[in-house]
Amino acid sequence: MPNQVQNLKSKIYDLEERTGKFGENIIDFCKIIPKNIINNPLINQLVGSGTSIGANYMEADACNSKKDFKHKIVISKKEAKESMHWLRMIARANPELAEQSRVLWKESHEFVLIFSSIVNNTK
């Protein structure tokens, strides 16, 4: 397991840094997935959703209105949920990568919970 994925065990509480690190971990993880007809579309989808969590969070952090902020947080949550799906599919297609997928899946799930809480507390 790459060091970057293992580092998820020590939690980062700065969401900008945490989502950025998650995106980096997704990129590193996708580099080790065997390239083939099944994996290639899964990799593309995962890189897209996994790296956009942080991008949308950074946009939310720079918003001028609560409505726009909430909208961007909802998008971050949606991308985190989508990442969970693609990680599940990659684990199914590559059982030897199931544990690494699970570590990333758990972090993505935590983002879903965090962003849900932010949305629920934004009035």
C-alpha positions as a Markdown table, in Angstrom:
| # | Residue | x | y | z |
|---|---|---|---|---|
| 1 | Met | 0.0 | 0.0 | 0.0 |
| 2 | Pro | 1.5 | 3.4 | -1.0 |
| 3 | Asn | 2.5 | 5.6 | 2.0 |
| 4 | Gln | 0.1 | 8.3 | 0.8 |
| 5 | Val | -2.9 | 6.0 | 1.3 |
| 6 | Gln | -1.6 | 4.8 | 4.7 |
| 7 | Asn | -1.3 | 8.4 | 5.8 |
| 8 | Leu | -5.1 | 8.7 | 5.8 |
| 9 | Lys | -5.0 | 7.0 | 9.2 |
| 10 | Ser | -3.7 | 10.2 | 10.8 |
| 11 | Lys | -6.6 | 12.6 | 10.4 |
| 12 | Ile | -6.2 | 16.1 | 9.0 |
| 13 | Tyr | -8.8 | 18.5 | 10.3 |
| 14 | Asp | -8.2 | 21.3 | 7.8 |
| 15 | Leu | -10.7 | 20.4 | 5.1 |
| 16 | Glu | -8.9 | 22.2 | 2.3 |
| 17 | Glu | -5.8 | 20.2 | 3.1 |
| 18 | Arg | -7.7 | 17.0 | 3.8 |
| 19 | Thr | -9.6 | 17.0 | 0.5 |
| 20 | Gly | -6.5 | 18.0 | -1.4 |
| 21 | Lys | -4.6 | 15.1 | 0.2 |
| 22 | Phe | -7.5 | 12.8 | -0.7 |
| 23 | Gly | -7.3 | 13.9 | -4.3 |
| 24 | Glu | -3.5 | 13.2 | -4.3 |
| 25 | Asn | -4.1 | 9.8 | -2.8 |
| 26 | Ile | -6.7 | 9.0 | -5.5 |
| 27 | Ile | -4.2 | 9.9 | -8.2 |
| 28 | Asp | -1.5 | 7.8 | -6.6 |
| 29 | Phe | -3.9 | 4.9 | -6.2 |
| 30 | Cys | -5.1 | 5.1 | -9.8 |
| 31 | Lys | -1.5 | 4.9 | -11.0 |
| 32 | Ile | -1.2 | 1.3 | -9.6 |
| 33 | Ile | -4.5 | 0.0 | -11.0 |
| 34 | Pro | -3.8 | -2.3 | -14.0 |
| 35 | Lys | -4.8 | -0.6 | -17.3 |
| 36 | Asn | -7.4 | -2.7 | -19.2 |
| 37 | Ile | -10.8 | -2.4 | -20.9 |
| 38 | Ile | -12.6 | -2.7 | -17.5 |
| 39 | Asn | -10.4 | -0.6 | -15.3 |
| 40 | Asn | -9.7 | 2.4 | -17.7 |
| 41 | Pro | -13.3 | 3.9 | -17.5 |
| 42 | Leu | -13.4 | 3.2 | -13.7 |
| 43 | Ile | -10.0 | 5.0 | -13.3 |
| 44 | Asn | -11.2 | 8.0 | -15.3 |
| 45 | Gln | -14.4 | 8.3 | -13.3 |
| 46 | Leu | -12.6 | 8.0 | -10.0 |
| 47 | Val | -10.0 | 10.5 | -10.8 |
| 48 | Gly | -12.7 | 13.0 | -11.8 |
| 49 | Ser | -14.9 | 12.6 | -8.8 |
| 50 | Gly | -12.1 | 12.1 | -6.2 |
| 51 | Thr | -10.2 | 15.2 | -7.2 |
| 52 | Ser | -13.3 | 17.4 | -7.6 |
| 53 | Ile | -14.2 | 17.0 | -4.0 |
| 54 | Gly | -11.5 | 19.4 | -3.0 |
| 55 | Ala | -11.9 | 21.7 | -5.9 |
| 56 | Asn | -15.6 | 22.2 | -5.1 |
| 57 | Tyr | -14.8 | 22.6 | -1.4 |
| 58 | Met | -12.2 | 25.4 | -2.3 |
| 59 | Glu | -14.9 | 27.1 | -4.4 |
| 60 | Ala | -17.3 | 26.9 | -1.5 |
| 61 | Asp | -14.7 | 28.4 | 0.8 |
| 62 | Ala | -14.4 | 31.4 | -1.6 |
| 63 | Cys | -18.2 | 32.0 | -2.1 |
| 64 | Asn | -19.8 | 35.3 | -1.4 |
| 65 | Ser | -23.2 | 34.0 | -0.5 |
| 66 | Lys | -24.6 | 31.3 | 1.8 |
| 67 | Lys | -26.7 | 30.0 | -1.1 |
| 68 | Asp | -23.7 | 29.5 | -3.3 |
| 69 | Phe | -21.6 | 28.1 | -0.4 |
| 70 | Lys | -24.3 | 25.5 | 0.3 |
| 71 | His | -24.6 | 24.6 | -3.4 |
| 72 | Lys | -20.8 | 24.0 | -3.7 |
| 73 | Ile | -20.8 | 21.9 | -0.5 |
| 74 | Val | -23.7 | 19.8 | -1.9 |
| 75 | Ile | -21.5 | 19.2 | -5.0 |
| 76 | Ser | -18.6 | 18.2 | -2.8 |
| 77 | Lys | -20.9 | 15.7 | -1.0 |
| 78 | Lys | -22.2 | 14.3 | -4.4 |
| 79 | Glu | -18.6 | 13.8 | -5.7 |
| 80 | Ala | -17.6 | 12.1 | -2.4 |
| 81 | Lys | -20.6 | 9.7 | -2.8 |
| 82 | Glu | -19.7 | 9.1 | -6.4 |
| 83 | Ser | -16.1 | 8.3 | -5.4 |
| 84 | Met | -17.4 | 5.7 | -3.0 |
| 85 | His | -19.2 | 4.0 | -5.9 |
| 86 | Trp | -16.1 | 3.9 | -8.2 |
| 87 | Leu | -13.9 | 2.7 | -5.4 |
| 88 | Arg | -16.4 | -0.2 | -4.8 |
| 89 | Met | -16.3 | -1.0 | -8.5 |
| 90 | Ile | -12.5 | -0.9 | -8.6 |
| 91 | Ala | -12.3 | -3.3 | -5.6 |
| 92 | Arg | -14.7 | -5.7 | -7.4 |
| 93 | Ala | -12.7 | -5.6 | -10.6 |
| 94 | Asn | -9.4 | -5.9 | -8.8 |
| 95 | Pro | -9.7 | -7.9 | -5.6 |
| 96 | Glu | -6.0 | -7.5 | -4.9 |
| 97 | Leu | -6.7 | -3.7 | -4.4 |
| 98 | Ala | -9.7 | -4.2 | -2.2 |
| 99 | Glu | -8.0 | -3.1 | 1.1 |
| 100 | Gln | -6.5 | 0.1 | -0.5 |
| 101 | Ser | -10.0 | 0.8 | -2.0 |
| 102 | Arg | -11.6 | 0.3 | 1.4 |
| 103 | Val | -9.2 | 2.8 | 3.1 |
| 104 | Leu | -10.1 | 5.5 | 0.4 |
| 105 | Trp | -13.8 | 4.5 | 0.6 |
| 106 | Lys | -13.8 | 5.2 | 4.3 |
| 107 | Glu | -12.3 | 8.6 | 3.9 |
| 108 | Ser | -14.8 | 9.4 | 1.1 |
| 109 | His | -17.6 | 8.3 | 3.4 |
| 110 | Glu | -16.3 | 10.6 | 6.1 |
| 111 | Phe | -16.4 | 13.5 | 3.6 |
| 112 | Val | -20.1 | 12.6 | 2.9 |
| 113 | Leu | -20.8 | 12.8 | 6.7 |
| 114 | Ile | -18.9 | 16.1 | 7.1 |
| 115 | Phe | -20.5 | 17.8 | 4.1 |
| 116 | Ser | -23.9 | 16.5 | 5.2 |
| 117 | Ser | -23.4 | 18.1 | 8.6 |
| 118 | Ile | -22.2 | 21.4 | 7.0 |
| 119 | Val | -25.3 | 21.5 | 4.7 |
| 120 | Asn | -27.6 | 20.7 | 7.6 |
| 121 | Asn | -26.1 | 23.5 | 9.7 |
| 122 | Thr | -26.1 | 26.1 | 7.0 |
| 123 | Lys | -29.2 | 28.2 | 7.1 |
